[in-house]
Amino acid sequence: MKFIRQNYLIILVLIFALFLRFYRLPATLTFLEDEGRDLLVVHKMLDTFRPVLLGPQTSTGNMYLGPLYYYLITPALFLSRMNPLGPAVFIGLTGAFTVYLLYLFGTKWFGKLSGMVAAIMYGLLPLPVTFTRNSWNPNLAPLLSLLILWYLVKIIEAKTSPTKSFFILGLLAGAIVQMHYMALLLLVGVGVTLIYYLRHNWLKLIRGILFAFIGFVITLSPFIVFEMRNNFVNTHAITRFIEAKEEKNIRYQLPVSLWFNKVESTTTRVFSSMFGRDALTPDPFRSAITTIIS
């Protein structure tokens, strides 16, 4: 009872977060091409007892992710007897767990009020709720990003060489790039931050990077095996995408002002859908929440 009295606010937030993620889930579950593909791949793994070495295909560039997401949703599909609700429930639970971690980490880093505000925002606002009500590989990125930030701070604050934290950071880095390749931008930021804060202790930095690299390779090992067997076909596809050598690739020779305008427009749409006037108009996020609660 003492624990409940001391933590009743975050308990209420978690209850509401779970309610929003699971209410009428069978009736509103998204099941499109991606979800069907995942179901077939996992079914084949369970039927043949042979793990796949390649994950979902990306939307551009003819590239594939690593197979970790398939491995993670396999227990959920097995327990649900191949019901698509299984992975959706798994994603919803990870979303609620992310809410709790935001409260925990926010409280430790910035104080209890900040932690509570962060938990309420991620737990109750339409955008994060919508993206934790269906099974899709990028939906695990917020949880992995938060864990990466946690271990990044632990490394920076450590007085001794934190080889264990570096190793776990590498494992998490290898996991998040298998959710979406845009996570590479986060990892670049993590690398720059580590170099800046550990610039006076190069021995600690180099040793840590070595352990992080080992963890990264372990998590990505199935994907690496596939690449070695197939002449690094995905690596070549990523190179072609970056160099924009294929017609369907986006070319980035944009004026700087136009590029910033597009970034500003995208940011405005995302935040207004969560906080501003667009939340009161018939947009996709409002439609999704209306469907959930109606």
N, C-alpha and C positions, 0 to 999 in steps of 0.2 A: 504493500500500500504506500509506503514511503517513496518508493521508486516512481509510482504512478503520480503521486502528488507533486514530485519534483519535476516530472517530465510530461505532464498532461498535455501541454501545448503541442509538442512535437508528436505525441501519440495521436492527438486529434488530426494533425496535418497528415500523418501517415495513413490514418483511416480514410480520410477524404481522398487522398491520393490513390489509394487502392480502389476505392469506390468508383472514382472517375475512370480508372483504367479498365475495370472489369464489368461495369454496369452495362447490361444488354450486349455484351461482347459477342455472343454467338449470332445475334441478329444483325450486327453491324460490322462483322469481321471482314477485312479486306482480303480477298483471295483472287489475285490476278496472275499474270504470267510469271512474275518472279517467285511468288509463293508456290505456284504449281511446280515450277522448275526445282525449287528447293526440296519439295516433298518427294519428287521422283528420284532425285539424287540420293537423299537419305534412305528412301525405300530400297534402292539398289544396294547401298552400303550394308543395310541390315539383312538383305536377302543373300548377298554374296559373301558377307563378312570380309570385304575388301575395302579399306578406306580410300577415298578419292584423294588425289594429290593437287587438284585444282578447284578453286572456288567459283563464285558467281562472276559472270561477265560484266564489265563496266559498260556504262551507257554510251561512251565514246571511245574511239581509238582502238577498238578490237583488242582490248586487254582483259585479263582475268585477274581476280584477286586470289589470295591464298584460301585454303579450304577450312580454316579454323571455324568460321561461322557454321558450316555444316556439322562439324564435330560438336559444337556447343548445343545445337538444337536437336541433335540425335536423341539424347535421353528424353527430352520433352515429347518428341514424336513417338518414341518407343512406349513411354508410359501412357500416352493418350491413344495408343493403338492407331497411329498414323492419322489422327484427327488434326486438321490444321489449327485447331484451337490450342493445341499443346505449345507450339512455339510462341503464339501470341501471349499466352499466359506467362511463359518464361520471360518474354520481353517486358511485360507489365510488371513482373516482380523485380526485374533488374531496374526498371524505372523507379519503383518505390524505394529500392535500396539506394539508388542515386540520391533521392530526396533526403534520406537519412544521412548519407555521407556528406552532402552539402551542409546540413545542419552541424554535423560533427566537425568537419574541417573548417567551416566558416566560423564556428564558435572558437575554435583553437586559434585561428589566424587573426580574426577581426573582432571577436566578441560575440556574446550570445544573441544580441539583437540582429546583427548581420547574418549570423547563421540561420536564425529563424526566418528572416526575410527571404534569404536565398532558398530555403526549403519550401516556403509557401509559394514562391514564384514558380519554381520548377514542379512543385507538386500539384498546383491548381490552375495555372494558366493554360489556355487552349493549345498553344503550339506544342509544348512538351508532352501534354496529355495525348494529343493526336498521334504523335510519333512514337508513343509507347503503348499503343493499342493494336499494333500489327507486327507481324514478323518480317523484318527487313534488316539486312546486315548493318547499314549505317546507324541503326537505332541503338546499338551498343557503344557507339563512339563517345557519347557524353560520360558514361560510367568509366570507360577506359581513360579518357582525358583527365578526369578528376583524379584517378589513381596515379596517373603519370605526374600530375602536379604535386600530389602528396609526396611521392618519392623524390621528386626534384627538390622540394623544400627540405626534406630530410637530409639529402646529400649536401645541400648548401649549408645547413645548420650543423652538420656533424663535425666534431672536433678531431676525430680519427678517420682513417680511410674507410669509407662506407661501402666496401666491396659488395656486400649483400644487397644494399639498396641499388647500387649500379646494376647488378645482375637482374634484379626484379624490374628495374626500369627498362632494361633491354628486352625482357620477356613481354612487358606491356607494349613497348614500341613495336615489336614484331606482331603483336596481336592487333593493334589498332590499324596498322597499314593493311591488314586483311579485311577490315571493315569498309574502308574507303581510302583511295589513294590521296585524297585531299588532306588526310592526316599527316602526310609528309610535311606540310607547311607547319603543323604544330611541332613536329620533331625538329625541324630547322630552328624554330624558336627555342626549344629546349636545349639544343646543342649550343646555340649562341649564348644562352643564359649560363650554362655550365662553364663555358670558356671564360665568360666575363667574371664570374664569382670565384673561379678556381685558377685564375690567371697567375696568381702568385705561388701556386703549388702545382707545378706541371707534372711532378711525379704522381701525385694523387689523381690528377686528371687523366693522365695516360693509362695508369693502372685501372682506373674506373671505366674508361672507355673500352678497354680490353674485356672486362667482365660484362659490360653492357652489350658488347658485340657478340659475346658467347650466348647470352640470353636471347638476343635478337635472332641469331642463327637457329637456335633450338626451336623457337616458336615458328619460324618460317621454314623449318627443315623439309616438310612435305612439298612445299612450293619450290624450294631449291632443288629437290630431287627431280621434280617434273621438268624444271628448266634444264638441268643437266642432261636429262634423257632426250630432250626435244630441241637441242641447239639454241637454248635461251630465247625461245620464240617470244615470250612476254617481255623480256628485257629489250629486244629489238623493237617491239610494238610501242613500248614506253618511249624509247628514243625517237621513233618516228613521230609520235604524238607531240613530244616536246618541240621537235624541230618543225612540226606542222607540215610534213611531207605528203600527207594524204589529203585529198580534197575535202573529206568530211570532217577533218580536224578543224578546230577553231584557230584562226590566225590572230596573233596578238599585236600586229603592227597598228595599234590604235594610238591616236594622239593622247597624250597624258591627260589633258582636260576631259576628253570623252571617257577615258577609262575611269577617272575619278567620279564622273557623273553617273556612270553605270553602277559603281560601288555604292555611291550615295543613294541611288534609287532603290537598289536591292536592300540595303540596310533599313531604309525608311519603310519599305513594305513589310519587312519582317517585324520590326518593332511596332509599327502601327497596327499590325494584325494582332499583336499581343496586348497593346496598351491603348492605342488611339482610336480615331474615328472609324477606321476600317473594320474594327472589331464589331461595330454596330451595323455594318452593311453585309449583304449576302456574299461573303467571300468563302473560299474553301474551308478555312479554319472554323468560322462560325457555323457553316453548314454541317461540318463534322460533329461539333459539340451539340448542335441542335438535334442531330440524328441520335446521338448517344442518350440524351436526357428526355427525348420525346417518346 
